[in-house]
C-alpha cells in the first residue's frame, strides 16, 4: 500500500470520533465504543497488527482508564467533602468579596489556581479540581469545564513538575543515534540540548499563552452570557492581560534559569501572590459592567450538570473560617508538590506497584502505582478534612456516596475511550502491507504514518504544522507526555529532512511540545474526566466545538512564531504571527451577539 492509502486508513479512527462525537453530537459513552471497535478491526485486519497485541493494548488502556476514574473520584470526593462540611459557602463568599464578576472568578480559579495544580500534578488534575470548584461558586457545569479546559495549554508542558519534557521529550530523543550525531557537530551535551529545547518551549508558551485568560473571559461571555457576546468578555482585557503576564513572565524566567521542573508551579504561585492582592484593590477591573450568568432557571439544558442541582443559597451547616475552608486545597497542592519533588516521599508512594507483565504475550507491560496517583492524595486530604472541619459521619458518608455515583458515570466513556487510544498507539504495520516504496514504514503505528504524510505535504513549511501534529498526538493519546514520546524523534528527523540544523531542529521539537500541550483542550480523555467531576454527561462534542477556537489559535500562532524563531526574529514570519493573533482577536471583537453556540 502507498503512503497515501496508509494515511487515509490511519485517519479513519480519528474521523470516527469526530463524526459521532462532534458532528452527530453523540455522547462519548456511545461514540467511543464504536470508535474502539472500528480501531480494533482496522488494527487487526487492515494494519496487520497481531491480535494479542491489540488485546494487550486494550488491557493497558483499561487499567489506565481505571486510574483516571480513580483521580476523578478523588477530586470529586474532596469537593463533596468541602461542600458537606459547609466550607464551600465560605470559599464562595471569599470570591464574591474579591469580585462578583464571573470573568474575574474564572481567571482566578481556572487560570491561576489551575496552572498551579497543573504544575504540581499534571495529567488533567487541574481541570478535575478547578471545574467543580467553579460550579461550587455558581458557574454552569459546562462553563466550568470549558474554561478549565482552555487553560490546559500554557502550563501543561511543565505539568507534574516537568514530566512532559523530562519524560516525554527525553524518552523520545535520548540515545537516538540521529540526535547524538547531530550534537557532535555542536558544543552541547545531550542534557544541555534538552535545556535548549526547554528554553524554546517556555518562550513560545510565554508569548502565545499570555492572552489565554482573554480567551477564558471571551468564551465565557460568548457561550454562557445573556448577550452571547465575545466582546463582553474582551471588556475585561486589562485584568486578563495582567493575570496572563503575571504568570508568563516569571514562568519564562524560571524556565530559562531553573529548567523544566518549575515554570508552571512557581510561575503560578508568584502570579497568585501578585494578582489576588491586586484584585482585592480593584486594579485593572472592568469598570463598565459586572458580568454574571442569567438566572439559573434560564440556563440552557446542556449547561447543567448534577452538581448544579445543589443549592448554594441555603444556610451553611456550620461556619468555617476562610483559612480553614481553603486548607484542604492548600494541603492538596503541598502534598502534590512534595510527592513529585521530594524523592524519599515519591519513592514511598511508588513502592507499591501493580504489574501485569507481557499481557497476552503482547510484549506490553502494564504498571500502576495507585498510591502515587493524585486520586489517592485527594482521598487522604478528604479524610484529613473530615477531622479538620469536624464533620458528622453521615455528612462524610454522603460525600462518598455522591462521589462514587459521579465516578461511575464517567467510567462508561473512559472504559472505551482509553483502550481505543492505546490500540491506536500500539498498532504495528505488518511487512506484507507495504511495498518497495514504503518498506521503511513497516512496524510503524498509525500516528507516525499520519505525521509522515503531513511532513511530505508541507515540506519546508513543516514548523508551521509541527504544533498541530503535537496537538493531534495529545488528542489521540490523552497526554502531552505521550504525544512527546511518540513524535519528538519524528519532529527532529522531519526538521533535518528540510535542511534545518540541530539547533533549529530543537526549536521544531519545542513546537511539538507546545502543540501537545494545546491539544489537551480538546482531548476526549480530559473532557470526559473533567465533565464527570461536575456531573456533566454526554456533552463532549459540544465542548470540543467550543474549545476549537482557542486551541486553533494556539497551534497556529505557535507555528508562525516558531518559523520566526528559526529564520530570525525580525522577518516575515513574525509579521504573520502578529497577523494570526490580530485575526483571532478581531474574530472575537466582531462576532455578532446574535450568533448562537452550536447545539
WOKAZI-V838672 format. One record per helix or strand. SS is the DSSP state (~ for helix, > for strand). FROM is the first residue (numbers start at 1). TO is the last residue. Records with the same first field share a line. If there is no record, write none. Layout:
SS->FROM-TO  FROM-TO
//
This chain:
~->3-23  28-46  51-85  87-98  102-120  125-136  141-150  156-173  177-183  190-209  212-224  230-234  237-258  263-280  296-298  301-303  306-309  322-341  343-350  359-361  370-372  374-388  393-426  431-433  436-441  446-477  480-497  502-521  524-533  540-566  572-590
>->354-356  366-368
//
